[in-house]
Amino acid sequence: MKKSGEKSRLCILMCCSDINTFKGGMVTVVKNYLESREWKSVDFIFVATHKEGSGIAKAVYFLTAYLRIMKLLLSHKVDMAHLHMAERGSFYRKAMVERLCHRFHIPVILHHHSAEFEAFYHTLSAGRRKWVKKALEEAELNLVLSSLLAEKYREKAPGAKIEVLYNAVNVPEENPYTGNASDIILLGKLGQRKGTYDFLQALKAADDKIPQKTKCYLCGDGETAGAASFAEELGIRHRIAYIGWAEAEKKAEFLGRAAIHVLPSYGEGLPMSILETMARGIPNISTDIASIPEVIENGKNGFLIQPGDKDSLAERMISLLNDPLQREEFSKNGFSVIQDKFTLQKNIRTLEAYYWRIWREKVSEARR
C-alpha cells in the first residue's frame, strides 16, 4: 500500500448481482454509482457475484467471481471493498467476500439493501445468528437505508459500526410534473410482497369513481402473467395499458403520463421507485412501513396506508385522481424533499468521505 500522503485516488472493489440481467433497487443503486461522473477521487472495479440459474450454475458463478476477486487482491489494485447485500444467499456470499478481503487487510463496507432481513434473521439458528453478528461487527462500516433499520441492525450486532445512507437519485433542476397527467404507474417487481394484487382490487373498487381516461402502467418483472390474469378476472383489464418490465425510454414515457405512483408494499428497504417518481414530482401512495415514512409525510407530500388496507388505498386513489390541486401540492412538497435529502450528488459526496475516512484510519492503524 502506498503512504496516505502519496495517494490521490482510491480504487474501490464494488460487488452485487449481475447488473446487466437483474432488476430492482439494489442494482439501480449500483448502476447509478458506476455511471456517475460525480466522483472526484474514486475509481471502481465491479465484480458481479450472482446471476440467475440453477443452484449449481449460481455456485459456479460465485466461485469464478471469488477467484477473480482473490486475483485482484493479490495484485494490490484494490484499496477497499464496497459490498451490496440483501438477505439469504446474498448475505452469505458477501460475508465470504468480506472475510477474503480482510485476509488481505482490505477494509470493507457492507451496504444493506434487504427488504426482508428481519424475516430472514428470525429463521436462523443461534449459531447462524452469531455468524451474522460477526460479519456485521467485523466490517469497517455498515450502511443502512434508514434510522429505523439502523436500530434493528444495532440490536443484532451492538459492536457494529453503522451509518444511515439513504438511497438517492438524479434530480432535475426543476420539477417536471404536469398537472394534466391522468394515469397511474407502479414501478417494481410485481407480486404479493409489493401489493400488486391489493392494488388491482382497490382499482376495481375505484373504477367508477376515477376519470374514464385514467390508465395503469404496471412496470415491473415478476408475476406479470398473474397480474394480467387477475385484472381480467376482476373486469378491469380496460384500465391496464401496460404490464411488464419497462426499459429506460419506455419508462420515461410512462412517467411523463403519470398523475400518481402507487406502491402498496408489505416489505421494503427504501424503495427506489418512490425516490424516482418523487424526483419527477409524481405524488405517491404507499404503505407506512420500513423507511418509507422517512420520505413520505402523510397528507403533506403523499399518502400512507397500512399494508393490506385496500379500502383506504381505493379512497386515496379516488381522492388524488380527482383533485388536481392536491396533486400539485404533493408534487411541489415531494420534489422539495428529494432535492433536499435524496440527490445522488449529495449521496456520493457522503460516500466518498466515508471511503477516505476509513482508508486514513486503516493507514494510521498500520503505522502504529
C-alpha positions in Angstrom: 0.0 0.0 0.0 1.1 3.5 -0.7 1.5 6.0 2.0 -1.6 8.1 2.6 0.3 11.3 1.6 1.1 9.8 -1.8 -2.4 8.6 -2.6 -4.7 10.9 -4.6 -7.3 8.3 -5.7 -8.8 5.2 -4.2 -9.7 2.1 -6.1 -12.9 0.5 -4.8 -14.0 -3.0 -5.4 -17.8 -3.0 -5.8 -19.9 -6.1 -5.8 -23.5 -7.1 -6.2 -25.6 -9.2 -8.5 -25.1 -9.0 -12.3 -26.3 -5.5 -13.2 -27.0 -6.5 -16.8 -29.6 -9.1 -16.1 -31.0 -8.3 -12.6 -33.7 -5.7 -12.0 -34.6 -3.9 -8.8 -33.5 -1.2 -6.3 -30.1 -2.6 -5.3 -28.9 -3.0 -8.9 -30.3 0.5 -9.7 -28.2 2.0 -6.8 -25.1 0.3 -8.1 -25.6 1.3 -11.7 -26.1 4.9 -10.5 -22.8 4.8 -8.7 -20.8 3.2 -11.5 -22.3 5.5 -14.2 -22.0 8.8 -12.3 -19.4 11.4 -13.1 -19.7 13.0 -9.7 -16.8 11.0 -8.2 -13.8 13.3 -7.6 -11.2 10.9 -6.3 -12.5 7.3 -6.6 -12.3 4.6 -9.3 -14.2 1.4 -9.3 -13.7 -2.2 -10.3 -17.0 -4.0 -10.4 -17.4 -7.8 -9.9 -20.8 -9.4 -10.1 -21.1 -12.3 -7.6 -24.5 -13.6 -8.5 -26.5 -14.5 -11.6 -29.8 -16.3 -12.1 -29.7 -20.0 -12.9 -29.7 -23.4 -11.3 -28.1 -23.9 -7.9 -25.0 -25.4 -9.5 -24.8 -22.6 -12.0 -25.1 -20.0 -9.2 -22.3 -21.7 -7.2 -20.0 -21.9 -10.2 -20.7 -18.2 -11.0 -19.9 -17.2 -7.4 -16.7 -19.3 -7.3 -15.5 -17.7 -10.5 -16.2 -14.3 -9.1 -14.5 -15.2 -5.8 -11.3 -16.3 -7.6 -11.3 -13.1 -9.7 -11.6 -11.1 -6.5 -8.7 -13.0 -5.0 -6.6 -12.3 -8.1 -7.4 -8.6 -7.8 -6.4 -8.6 -4.1 -3.2 -10.4 -4.9 -2.4 -7.7 -7.5 -2.7 -4.9 -4.8 -5.0 -3.0 -7.2 -7.8 -2.7 -4.6 -7.9 -0.2 -1.7 -11.3 -1.0 -0.3 -14.4 -3.2 -0.9 -17.9 -1.9 -1.1 -20.3 -4.9 -1.0 -24.0 -4.5 -1.7 -26.1 -7.2 0.0 -29.6 -8.3 0.8 -30.7 -11.4 2.8 -30.2 -15.2 2.5 -27.7 -16.2 -0.2 -26.8 -12.5 -0.9 -25.7 -12.1 2.7 -23.7 -15.3 2.8 -21.9 -14.5 -0.4 -20.9 -11.0 0.6 -19.8 -12.3 4.1 -17.4 -14.7 2.4 -16.0 -11.9 0.2 -15.7 -9.7 3.3 -13.6 -12.4 5.1 -11.4 -12.8 2.0 -10.8 -9.1 1.8 -9.9 -8.9 5.5 -7.3 -11.7 5.0 -5.6 -9.2 2.6 -6.1 -6.3 5.1 -8.6 -4.6 2.8 -11.3 -2.6 4.6 -14.9 -3.5 3.8 -18.2 -1.5 3.7 -21.3 -3.7 3.8 -24.2 -1.8 2.2 -27.5 -3.4 3.3 -30.5 -3.2 0.8 -32.6 -6.0 2.3 -36.4 -5.7 2.3 -36.8 -9.0 4.2 -33.8 -9.1 6.6 -35.9 -9.4 9.7 -37.8 -12.4 8.4 -34.5 -14.0 7.2 -32.8 -13.3 10.6 -35.6 -14.9 12.6 -35.3 -18.2 10.7 -31.7 -18.6 11.7 -30.3 -20.8 14.4 -28.4 -19.4 17.3 -25.1 -20.4 15.6 -26.1 -18.6 12.4 -27.1 -15.5 14.3 -23.7 -15.4 15.8 -22.2 -15.7 12.3 -24.3 -12.7 11.1 -23.3 -10.7 14.2 -19.6 -11.4 13.5 -19.9 -10.4 9.8 -21.6 -7.1 10.8 -19.2 -6.2 13.6 -16.1 -7.0 11.5 -17.0 -4.7 8.7 -15.3 -1.3 8.9 -18.7 0.2 8.1 -22.3 -0.9 7.6 -24.6 1.3 5.6 -28.3 1.0 6.1 -31.2 2.8 4.4 -33.0 4.5 7.3 -32.8 5.3 11.0 -35.3 2.6 11.7 -33.1 0.0 10.1 -30.1 1.3 11.9 -31.8 0.5 15.2 -32.7 -3.0 14.1 -29.1 -3.8 12.9 -27.7 -2.5 16.2 -29.9 -4.8 18.1 -28.4 -7.7 16.3 -24.8 -6.5 16.4 -24.2 -3.9 19.1 -20.5 -3.6 18.2 -21.1 -2.9 14.5 -20.2 0.5 13.0 -23.5 1.7 11.4 -24.4 4.8 9.4 -27.6 5.8 7.6 -27.1 6.4 3.9 -30.4 7.0 2.1 -30.8 5.8 -1.4 -30.6 8.6 -3.9 -31.5 9.5 -7.5 -30.6 12.0 -10.1 -32.9 15.0 -9.7 -33.7 17.6 -12.4 -33.2 21.2 -11.7 -36.9 22.0 -12.0 -40.0 19.9 -11.2 -41.1 18.3 -14.4 -44.6 17.2 -13.2 -47.5 18.2 -15.3 -51.0 18.7 -13.8 -52.5 17.4 -17.0 -51.3 13.8 -16.3 -54.1 11.4 -15.5 -52.5 7.9 -15.3 -51.3 5.6 -12.5 -47.9 4.0 -12.6 -46.5 1.1 -10.5 -42.7 0.5 -10.6 -41.0 -2.6 -9.3 -41.3 -6.3 -9.1 -45.0 -7.4 -9.5 -46.3 -9.8 -6.8 -47.8 -10.2 -3.4 -45.0 -8.6 -1.4 -45.3 -5.4 -3.5 -49.0 -5.3 -3.0 -49.8 -5.7 -6.7 -53.0 -7.7 -6.2 -54.1 -5.3 -3.4 -53.7 -2.5 -5.9 -55.8 -4.3 -8.6 -58.6 -4.9 -6.1 -58.5 -1.3 -5.0 -58.6 -0.2 -8.6 -61.7 -2.4 -9.1 -63.4 -0.6 -6.1 -62.4 2.8 -7.6 -63.2 2.0 -11.2 -66.4 4.0 -11.5 -65.1 6.9 -9.4 -61.9 7.9 -11.2 -61.6 9.6 -14.6 -62.5 7.4 -17.5 -59.3 8.2 -19.3 -57.1 7.0 -16.5 -54.9 4.1 -17.5 -52.5 2.0 -15.4 -48.9 1.1 -16.2 -47.6 -1.9 -14.2 -43.9 -1.5 -14.9 -42.0 -4.5 -13.4 -40.9 -8.0 -13.8 -42.1 -10.8 -11.6 -45.7 -12.1 -11.7 -46.7 -10.3 -14.9 -48.9 -13.1 -16.1 -50.6 -13.4 -12.7 -51.3 -9.7 -12.6 -52.8 -9.7 -16.1 -55.0 -12.7 -15.3 -56.2 -11.2 -12.1 -57.0 -7.9 -13.8 -59.0 -9.9 -16.4 -60.8 -11.8 -13.6 -61.7 -8.5 -11.8 -63.1 -7.0 -15.0 -60.6 -4.1 -15.1 -58.4 -5.1 -18.0 -59.6 -2.0 -19.8 -57.7 0.1 -17.2 -54.4 -1.6 -17.8 -52.3 0.0 -20.5 -49.1 -2.0 -19.9 -47.7 -4.9 -17.8 -44.1 -5.9 -17.8 -40.5 -4.5 -17.4 -40.1 -1.1 -19.0 -36.7 -0.1 -20.3 -35.4 3.4 -19.8 -37.1 5.1 -22.8 -40.4 3.5 -22.3 -40.4 4.1 -18.6 -39.7 7.7 -19.1 -42.7 7.9 -21.5 -45.0 6.4 -18.9 -43.6 8.6 -16.1 -44.5 11.6 -18.2 -48.1 10.5 -18.2 -48.3 9.6 -14.5 -50.6 11.5 -12.2 -49.7 9.3 -9.2 -47.4 6.4 -8.3 -48.7 3.6 -6.1 -46.7 1.1 -4.0 -48.9 -0.7 -1.5 -45.9 -2.9 -0.4 -45.7 -5.3 2.6 -41.9 -5.3 2.8 -39.2 -2.7 1.7 -35.9 -1.1 2.5 -36.0 2.3 0.9 -37.8 1.9 -2.5 -36.0 3.5 -5.4 -39.4 3.7 -7.2 -40.6 6.2 -4.6 -37.5 8.3 -4.9 -37.5 8.2 -8.8 -41.2 9.2 -9.0 -40.9 11.9 -6.4 -37.9 13.3 -8.2 -40.2 13.8 -11.1 -42.8 15.4 -8.9 -45.2 12.5 -9.0 -47.3 12.1 -5.9 -47.1 8.8 -4.1 -49.5 6.5 -2.3 -47.6 3.8 -0.3 -47.5 1.9 3.0 -46.4 3.0 6.4 -43.6 0.6 6.7 -39.7 0.4 6.8 -38.0 3.6 5.6 -41.0 4.9 3.6 -42.2 7.3 6.3 -38.8 8.9 6.3 -39.6 10.1 2.7 -43.4 10.4 2.5 -45.1 12.6 5.1 -48.7 11.5 5.1 -51.0 14.3 3.9 -48.2 16.6 3.0 -46.3 15.1 0.1 -48.2 11.8 -0.4 -50.5 9.3 1.4 -49.5 6.4 3.6 -51.8 3.5 4.3 -51.4 0.2 6.2 -50.4 -2.9 4.2 -53.4 -4.8 3.0 -55.9 -1.9 3.5 -57.5 -2.0 0.1 -60.4 0.3 1.1 -58.1 3.1 2.1 -56.0 2.6 -1.0 -59.1 2.9 -3.2 -60.2 6.1 -1.3 -56.7 7.7 -1.6 -56.5 7.0 -5.3 -60.0 8.4 -5.9 -59.1 11.5 -3.8 -55.8 12.2 -5.7 -57.0 11.5 -9.2 -60.0 13.8 -8.8 -58.2 16.6 -7.1 -55.5 18.3 -9.3 -54.8 21.0 -6.6 -53.9 18.4 -4.1 -51.7 16.6 -6.6 -49.9 19.9 -7.3 -49.3 20.5 -3.6 -48.0 17.0 -3.1 -45.8 17.3 -6.2 -44.2 20.5 -5.0 -43.6 19.2 -1.5 -42.3 15.8 -2.6 -39.9 17.3 -5.2 -38.5 19.6 -2.5 -37.9 16.7 -0.1 -35.9 14.8 -2.8 -33.9 17.9 -3.7 -33.0 18.4 0.0 -32.1 14.9 1.1 -32.0 12.4 -1.7 -29.9 13.6 -4.6 -27.2 11.4 -6.0 -24.7 14.2 -5.8 -25.1 14.5 -2.0 -25.1 10.8 -1.6 -21.8 10.5 -3.5 -20.1 13.2 -1.5 -21.1 11.5 1.7 -19.9 8.1 0.5 -16.6 9.5 -0.8 -16.0 11.0 2.6 -16.6 7.6 4.2 -14.1 5.9 1.8 -11.4 8.3 2.7 -12.1 8.3 6.4 -11.9 4.5 6.5 -8.8 4.5 4.4 -7.0 7.0 6.6 -7.9 5.1 9.7 -6.6 1.9 8.2 -3.3 3.6 7.2 -2.9 5.2 10.6 -3.6 1.8 12.3 -1.0 0.1 10.1 1.7 2.7 11.1 1.2 2.2 14.9 
